[in-house]
Amino acid sequence: MALLKHGFGNFALGNMGAAQADFTEAVRLNPKNNYAHHELGLTLAKKGDTTRAIASLTEAINLDPSGAASRFIRGQIYMSEDRLDEAIRDFTDAIRLGPDKNTTFAKDQEVSRPEADRVATDYYAARGDAYYRRGDFRDAASDYDREARFSDPDGYGVIWGSVARMQGRSADADIALSAALDKGQLRDWPRTVGELLVGRITPAAALASARNSDQTCEGHYYAGIAQLKSKDTVAARNEFAAARDGCPTSFREYRAAIADLKRLQSQ
């Protein structure tokens, strides 16, 4: 337990090598401790060692089949490797099992064990992204709707529900997003994105409103979606390429842009 706590502190501080050493020693001392395997897998994933991370997380799951967090992290790794069927199975199991006490989030050197609603939101959002990348737009829209119902302070759940429905050629693609805009539920940059997607502003106007590089890269992606709606596939391809080249690889817009470019190339 001391090694686990020490390793967790190193993880929070970004000292991944030290964290790996702590969790590896914890596994050696108690190979039946699922928490040690989980934390080691999470650390290895952060270091980019996906093969060993999957192995550690799989061992954690074997030791505790009821643990959702290890399945969720393993699903994220599968998704990063474009192993979408395996990712969807893990996310589905995590949703079925529900959040557990081994679920943690680390950002900006702070670690939190979030409330169940936030965890469920992330589970549905992740599976929605996997469905979207696989081209299962109806299933993606359903998961994005669940994301929006659990916790959607920025409005990206309702935005992505609209994107998935548009890609699936649904006649009601804009209804929920338009309603959210009319009710003032989207503000600042997400509101700009929403107005772009429902046709209230142009792609050029949306991009001109971007305040930083992250918003600019997102703007290119959503501009591509808007161009698809207007059936300008050449412009859409250019916008998706700009999002792919400009977005951080952790952004869902980056991953979606790659998937959408592949779809356009196959048409």
N, C-alpha and C positions, 0 to 999 in steps of 0.2 A: 504493500500500500504506500509506503514511503517513496518507493521508486516511481509508482504511478503518479503521485502528487508532484514529485520533482519533475518528472517528464512532462506533465501537463503544464507546469509553469514554464519550462523551456519552450514548449510548443507555443504558448501564448506570447512569449517574447520573440518568437521567430528563430530560436536556436534549434534548428531541425536536427543537426548532427547530434547534439547533446540529448535531445528528446528521443531520437532513435536509439541511442545507447541506453538510456534509462528504460525504455519500453522493452528493448531486446533482453536486458538483464531481468526485467520483471517476468518476461515469458520464460526465461531459463529457470528462474526460481519456482515459478508456478505455471507450468504449461497448460493447466486446465482453467486458467483465469481468462474468461472471454473478454473482459475489459482490456487486459494487457494486449491481447491480439488485435482488438479493435483500434486502440490508440496507436499501436505500431503500424497497422495498415493505413490509418489516417495520415500518420507522419510520412510514411513511404510515398503515399500518393502526393503529398505536398512537395516531396523531393523529386517527383517525376518517375519514380521506380514503380510503374504500374503493375508489372508482372508480380513482383513480391507483395505489393499492396493488396492485390486481389487475393493472393494466397493467404495473407494474414487475415483479411476480412472474411474469407470463406471459412477459415478455422474458427473465427469468432462466431460465425453463424452456426457452424456445426456444434459448438459448445453451448450456444444459447439460441435455439431455433425461433424463440419468440422475440428476439431483438430486431427491431425495425431499423435502427440507425446504421448498423453495419450493412444491411441490404441497400439502404439509400446511398451510402458512400460508394459501395461497390457499383451500384447502378450509374452513379455519376462518372466513375472511371470507365465503365463500359461505353457510356455515351460519348466520352471524350475520344474513344477509339472507334467510334462509329459502329459499335456492336449494339444496334438499337433494339433488336429483339430481346437480348439478354438484359439490357437496361430496363426495358418496359416490364419484364418479369420481376426484376428486383423492386422497381418502384411500385408495382401493383401489390407485391407482398408487403412492402413497407406501409402502404395505405391500409391494407387489410389488418395489419398488426397494430397500427397506431403508434404515436410517439412513445419513446421509452426514455428512461433516465440516462441512457448513454448518448443521447443526442446533444451535440454541442455546436456552437458556431464561434469562429474566431475571426476577428476583423480589427485592423488597426491596433494590434497588440492587446485587444480586450476579448475575453472569452465569456460567453453567456450560455446558459441552458434555458432556452426560450419557452414561452408558453405553448401549450398544445396547438392552438390555432395557427400560430406562426409556423410550426413544424408541418402541420397538415397542408398549409398553403404551399410550402416549398416542395412537399411530396407531389402534390397535384401539378404544380408548375413544371416540375422536372419531367413528369410523365407526359404532360401536354407538349413540352418541347420535343421529346422523343417521338411522340406521335406525329407532330408537325414535320419533323425532319424526314420521317418515313413516308409522309404523304397521306397519312390517315387524318384528314382534316376534320371530319366530324368528331372523332374521338378527341382530337386536340382541343376543339372548341368546347366540348363538354368539360374537359379538365380545366381549361382556362376559366370557364364559368364558375367552377368550384373554387378555384384560386380566388376569384373576385369576391365570392360570398364569404370566404373565411376571413381574409384580410387583404385589402387592396388599397392602401392609403395613397399610393401614387397613381393608381388607375391603370397599371400595365396589364392586369388580368382582363379587364374589359377591352382594352386595346387589342390584346392578342386574341381574344375571342372573336373580335371583328376581323382581324387578319386571317385567322383560320377559316372563318365562314366565307370570306371573300375568295380565298384560294379554293374552297370547296364549291364555289359558285352558288352559294346560298342566297336566296332572295332577301333574307332578313339580316344580311351581314352588318348593316349599319344601325339597326334599330336600338340595340342596347347602348352602343357608344353614343349615338345622337342624344338619347335620353340622359345619359350621364353628363354630357356636355351641357344640356339645357338646364339640368339641376345644379350645375356648378360643382360637380363632384371631381372634376379634373382641373388642376391648376398649373400655372407656370408651363414648363416644357411639355409635360404629358398632355396638357390642354392643346398646345400647338400641334402635337402629333395627332391627337384626336380630330382636330379641325381639318388637318390635311387628309386624313383617311376618309372622312365623310364628305370631302369635296368643298369645304367652306373656305379653304385657302389653297394656294398653289404650292407645288413642291419648292419653287424658287423662294416663295415667301416664308415657308417653313425653315428652309436652310438659312435664310437671312436672319431668322430669329435665334439660331443656335448661339449659345454663349460660351461654349468651350468645345474642345476636340471630341469629347464623349458625345455631346449632343449633336455635333456635326456628323459623326459616323452613324449615329442612330437616325438622324435626319435623312441621310442617303438611303438607308435601308427602307424606311417608311415611304420615302419618295418613290423607290422602286415598286413598292406595293401599289401606290397611287397610280403609277404609270401602267402597271398591269391591269388595273381597273379600267383605264382608258384604252387598253389594248395596244399600247405602244411598247412592244417587247424589246425593241432595240434600246430605248431609253431606260426601261426597267433593268435590262442587263447591265448597262453602264452604272446605274445607281447601286445595284447589288455588288458589283465589282468594287466600287468606291467604299462601300460598307465593309466588305471583306478585307480590303487593304488598309482601312483606317480604324477599325474597331479593335479593342483589346480582345484577345482570344477567349476570355471568360464571358463576354457579352453574348446573350442569346441572339442578338442581331447579327453578330459575326457568324455564329453557327448556322443560323437560318439563311443568311445570305449565300453561304456555300451550298446548302441544300437547294435553294431556289435557283441558283445558277446551274446546278446539275439538271434540274427539271427543265429549265429553258433549253439547255443544250441537247436534251433528249427529244425535244419536240420537233 
